[in-house]
Amino acid sequence: MLQCKQILGTATTEEGFATGDGVSIDWRPDPEVICGYTVRWCYPTRPEHCAVDWETFPSNVTLAVIKSALFQPGLRYNFSVLACKDSGYQLMKYVNGYSKELSPRVKPKVKVEHTTSDSILISWEMLPVSDRGGFLKGYLLQFAKGEEGRIQPKGSETVLFNISEPKQTKLKISNLQGRTSYHLNLSAYTAGGIGPGDSLQQFDTFR
């Protein structure tokens, strides 16, 4: 059984790299290490419970790809990197990772907060971690005049906007035409792809 003695200060949490069949994790060498490093993680077995597993590495190793037949694509796993010293095992950092990233499983729930004669303010909820399928990279917004699926007014076009801040949950769309109907679609995306979109079939600016 590992005995973990946490170092002073707060351990950072980083993102591991998905290799397709494992999670690539690196760490800084520690000159005080005398008996190597240990990467520890757990598998969810039931809600709020997990089974712990670990792998050890010699003192000259600072990069490892953690593989397991139990890893499932699109599921996030939590790792901790431990350094073995005279005083015991000391926590170096936490790492969140996927063996393979997938596209989000669900669509963001979007709603209109406010409209004016030439703008609209929309907001949406963050996707639950369990439904993201990977690390969120941002959102793709499409909007255009008229109702979705119908012939668009002459001269209109669909605008595609990339929201590259994954923590953003609001957006103001400006320079719209007054007394005009629009529709929009918002999708989240990860390195594994674009998820399903939530559509506002029609909203109107006012004069």
Solvent accessible surface area in square Angstrom, and as a share of the most:
residue,aa,sasa,rsa
1,M,199,0.89
2,L,25,0.12
3,Q,129,0.57
4,C,58,0.35
5,K,111,0.47
6,Q,101,0.45
7,I,68,0.35
8,L,179,0.89
9,G,61,0.58
10,T,130,0.76
11,A,14,0.11
12,T,84,0.49
13,T,80,0.47
14,E,73,0.33
15,E,112,0.50
16,G,9,0.09
17,F,143,0.59
18,A,20,0.16
19,T,57,0.33
20,G,45,0.43
21,D,81,0.42
22,G,0,0.00
23,V,0,0.00
24,S,25,0.16
25,I,4,0.02
26,D,82,0.42
27,W,13,0.05
28,R,205,0.75
29,P,96,0.60
30,D,33,0.17
31,P,136,0.86
32,E,114,0.51
33,V,16,0.09
34,I,105,0.53
35,C,72,0.43
36,G,1,0.01
37,Y,3,0.01
38,T,1,0.01
39,V,0,0.00
40,R,68,0.25
41,W,13,0.05
42,C,29,0.18
43,Y,23,0.09
44,P,91,0.57
45,T,81,0.47
46,R,147,0.54
47,P,119,0.75
48,E,178,0.80
49,H,96,0.43
50,C,61,0.37
51,A,47,0.36
52,V,86,0.49
53,D,57,0.29
54,W,104,0.37
55,E,67,0.30
56,T,85,0.50
57,F,30,0.12
58,P,82,0.52
59,S,51,0.33
60,N,133,0.68
61,V,41,0.23
62,T,43,0.25
63,L,110,0.55
64,A,8,0.06
65,V,63,0.36
66,I,0,0.00
67,K,119,0.51
68,S,29,0.19
69,A,110,0.86
70,L,111,0.55
71,F,20,0.08
72,Q,103,0.46
73,P,69,0.43
74,G,3,0.02
75,L,60,0.30
76,R,62,0.23
77,Y,5,0.02
78,N,89,0.46
79,F,3,0.01
80,S,9,0.06
81,V,0,0.00
82,L,0,0.00
83,A,0,0.00
84,C,14,0.08
85,K,29,0.12
86,D,127,0.66
87,S,63,0.41
88,G,25,0.24
89,Y,51,0.19
90,Q,27,0.12
91,L,5,0.03
92,M,44,0.20
93,K,20,0.09
94,Y,92,0.35
95,V,3,0.02
96,N,31,0.16
97,G,0,0.00
98,Y,1,0.00
99,S,5,0.03
100,K,99,0.42
101,E,29,0.13
102,L,67,0.33
103,S,38,0.25
104,P,4,0.03
105,R,101,0.37
106,V,55,0.32
107,K,102,0.43
108,P,0,0.00
109,K,140,0.59
110,V,14,0.08
111,K,123,0.52
112,V,56,0.32
113,E,77,0.35
114,H,109,0.49
115,T,31,0.18
116,T,40,0.23
117,S,42,0.27
118,D,71,0.37
119,S,6,0.04
120,I,1,0.00
121,L,55,0.27
122,I,0,0.00
123,S,9,0.06
124,W,10,0.04
125,E,106,0.47
126,M,75,0.34
127,L,6,0.03
128,P,73,0.46
129,V,66,0.38
130,S,80,0.52
131,D,37,0.19
132,R,37,0.13
133,G,0,0.00
134,G,0,0.00
135,F,15,0.06
136,L,17,0.08
137,K,90,0.38
138,G,0,0.00
139,Y,0,0.00
140,L,35,0.17
141,L,1,0.00
142,Q,78,0.35
143,F,26,0.11
144,A,3,0.02
145,K,44,0.19
146,G,18,0.17
147,E,62,0.28
148,E,74,0.33
149,G,82,0.79
150,R,162,0.59
151,I,175,0.89
152,Q,61,0.27
153,P,66,0.42
154,K,209,0.88
155,G,81,0.78
156,S,27,0.17
157,E,131,0.59
158,T,80,0.47
159,V,60,0.35
160,L,114,0.57
161,F,96,0.40
162,N,81,0.41
163,I,5,0.03
164,S,80,0.51
165,E,84,0.38
166,P,39,0.24
167,K,161,0.68
168,Q,55,0.24
169,T,47,0.27
170,K,112,0.47
171,L,29,0.14
172,K,130,0.55
173,I,11,0.06
174,S,55,0.36
175,N,142,0.73
176,L,17,0.09
177,Q,100,0.44
178,G,37,0.35
179,R,169,0.62
180,T,26,0.15
181,S,30,0.19
182,Y,10,0.04
183,H,21,0.09
184,L,0,0.00
185,N,31,0.16
186,L,0,0.00
187,S,10,0.06
188,A,0,0.00
189,Y,38,0.15
190,T,7,0.04
191,A,75,0.58
192,G,37,0.36
193,G,28,0.27
194,I,102,0.52
195,G,9,0.09
196,P,62,0.39
197,G,25,0.24
198,D,24,0.12
199,S,32,0.21
200,L,38,0.19
201,Q,107,0.47
202,Q,83,0.37
203,F,18,0.08
204,D,75,0.39
205,T,5,0.03
206,F,112,0.47
207,R,208,0.76
